[in-house]
Structures are given as C-alpha cells and as structure tokens.
Amino acid sequence: MEPEHLLKLRQLLAPQAEAPRLAKRKAKEVDEVQGPDWTSRYCYMAKGVVDAAAPLVALDSLAIPLQAPVAEALKKNGFDPLFPIQAMVIPLLSKSAEAADDEDSAYCCDVCVAAPTGQGKTLAYAVPIVQAHGTKANAKLTLVTQKPKWQLGVCK
Ligand SMILES: Nc1ncnc2c1ncn2[C@@H]1O[C@H](COP(=O)(O)OP(=O)(O)OP(=O)(O)O)[C@@H](O)[C@H]1O
C-alpha cells in the first residue's frame, strides 16, 4: 500500500478533472483549522468574512496610526478602507516590530495569519514591514509566507 504522503502528493498532482473534488474537501478543512503549535498568537478569519456585511475599516481609524507616507500611498492606490484582516493585523504587527528587542513585552511574539484567499493578507503583512523599515535602520521583522499555489490555481 502507498504511504499516505505519497498518496496526497499524487492527488495534488492529479489532472484537472480531479481538481474540483479536491478543492471542495480543502474548503471544508479550512473551516476546521487548528491554531499553529509554534506560536500562541495567531489570527484566523473564517471563510467569507469579507462580504457586504463585514465592516471595512477606515485607514484613519486604525488603532495605531500609520506613517504619513504609507497612509498616503495606500489611499492613493485605493486601499482605504482596509479589509477586516488588515485592520486587525497591521497594528498588531507594527507593535510586534517595535517590541522585537523587548522580551518582556506582550507584543514580542510570532504572529501567524491564516485566512482564505482574497482576504487581503498581502497588505496585512507588507504594510508593517514597510513601516518597520521606515523607522528603524535595523528593523527586526522576519516574514515567512506560505502560498498554496495549487489551491490558488483552482480557486481563481
Ligand atoms: N483594502 C483594500 N481595498 C481594496 N482592495 C484591496 C484591499 N486590500 C487588498 N485588496 C485587493 O484584494 C485582492 C486580494 O488581496 P490579497 O491578494 O492581498 O489577498 P490574500 O489574502 O493575500 O490572497 P491569497 O491568499 O490569494 O494570496 C487583491 O486584488 C488586492 O489588491
């Protein structure tokens, strides 16, 4: 019998006809996601949170104000208001970047952001990186992104 990981790999590489069935199963798994075990601070947003009823957040009302050039660039490019995940994650990561050297701070932590495709994760982590580098010559912010390329190919 084939080992499970090889079976999974084979399914992921299956021809297009297999894709819709696999995509459906994956979407179900997303609803039951468990937090990561490598950090106590993570943010998970349920599927469909960015719909007509979800409150968008005006840039100027963020818990921590953005640096003026960053806010200006976001507005100029049509990213005001922010999606909910951005309004949650940007202030948290900005504080986390500031507290990187202070191990006593509650914000000195890893942050895991998990949300279905299209919820605005890219800016949620990119904005704090730009901000951190704008204020500190030696900003300590490490980013690891996991891109489910196969899933994206099926969803989009
Ligand atoms: N605040 C915003 N206002 C308007 N459009 C936005 C905003 N934030 C992101 N977008 C747009 O929404 C789309 C989805 O955003 P993004 O690609 O960041 O989502 P994602 O969660 O990273 O998705 P994926 O998991 O596919 O990478 C993009 O076209 C992006 O330009």
The ligand as an SDF file (V2000), in Angstrom:
LIG
                    3D

 31 33  0  0  0  0  0  0  0  0999 V2000
   -8.1130   47.4230    1.4850 N   0  0  0  0  0  0  0  0  0  0  0  0
   -8.3270   47.0080    0.2460 C   0  0  0  0  0  0  0  0  0  0  0  0
   -9.2090   47.6680   -0.5440 N   0  0  0  0  0  0  0  0  0  0  0  0
   -9.4570   47.2530   -1.8140 C   0  0  0  0  0  0  0  0  0  0  0  0
   -8.8580   46.1960   -2.3840 N   0  0  0  0  0  0  0  0  0  0  0  0
   -7.9790   45.5030   -1.6470 C   0  0  0  0  0  0  0  0  0  0  0  0
   -7.6520   45.8760   -0.3040 C   0  0  0  0  0  0  0  0  0  0  0  0
   -6.7420   45.0040    0.1630 N   0  0  0  0  0  0  0  0  0  0  0  0
   -6.4930   44.1320   -0.8150 C   0  0  0  0  0  0  0  0  0  0  0  0
   -7.2320   44.4300   -1.9110 N   0  0  0  0  0  0  0  0  0  0  0  0
   -7.2820   43.6680   -3.1660 C   0  0  0  0  0  0  0  0  0  0  0  0
   -7.9580   42.4420   -2.8720 O   0  0  0  0  0  0  0  0  0  0  0  0
   -7.3870   41.3960   -3.6210 C   0  0  0  0  0  0  0  0  0  0  0  0
   -7.0000   40.2560   -2.6920 C   0  0  0  0  0  0  0  0  0  0  0  0
   -5.9610   40.6860   -1.8180 O   0  0  0  0  0  0  0  0  0  0  0  0
   -4.7050   39.7610   -1.4790 P   0  0  0  0  0  0  0  0  0  0  0  0
   -4.1330   39.1820   -2.7240 O   0  0  0  0  0  0  0  0  0  0  0  0
   -3.8110   40.5210   -0.5950 O   0  0  0  0  0  0  0  0  0  0  0  0
   -5.4170   38.6120   -0.6670 O   0  0  0  0  0  0  0  0  0  0  0  0
   -4.7050   37.3740    0.0230 P   0  0  0  0  0  0  0  0  0  0  0  0
   -5.4940   37.0840    1.2430 O   0  0  0  0  0  0  0  0  0  0  0  0
   -3.2310   37.6410    0.1850 O   0  0  0  0  0  0  0  0  0  0  0  0
   -4.9640   36.2740   -1.0600 O   0  0  0  0  0  0  0  0  0  0  0  0
   -4.0370   34.9980   -1.4290 P   0  0  0  0  0  0  0  0  0  0  0  0
   -4.2320   34.0200   -0.3080 O   0  0  0  0  0  0  0  0  0  0  0  0
   -4.6890   34.5770   -2.7000 O   0  0  0  0  0  0  0  0  0  0  0  0
   -2.6250   35.4570   -1.6010 O   0  0  0  0  0  0  0  0  0  0  0  0
   -6.2240   41.9910   -4.3940 C   0  0  0  0  0  0  0  0  0  0  0  0
   -6.6630   42.3000   -5.6990 O   0  0  0  0  0  0  0  0  0  0  0  0
   -5.9080   43.2690   -3.6410 C   0  0  0  0  0  0  0  0  0  0  0  0
   -5.3290   44.2580   -4.4780 O   0  0  0  0  0  0  0  0  0  0  0  0
  1  2  1  0
  2  3  1  0
  2  7  2  0
  3  4  2  0
  4  5  1  0
  5  6  2  0
  6  7  1  0
  6 10  1  0
  7  8  1  0
  8  9  2  0
  9 10  1  0
 10 11  1  0
 11 12  1  0
 11 30  1  0
 12 13  1  0
 13 14  1  0
 13 28  1  0
 14 15  1  0
 15 16  1  0
 16 17  2  0
 16 18  1  0
 16 19  1  0
 19 20  1  0
 20 21  2  0
 20 22  1  0
 20 23  1  0
 23 24  1  0
 24 25  2  0
 24 26  1  0
 24 27  1  0
 28 29  1  0
 28 30  1  0
 30 31  1  0
M  END
$$$$
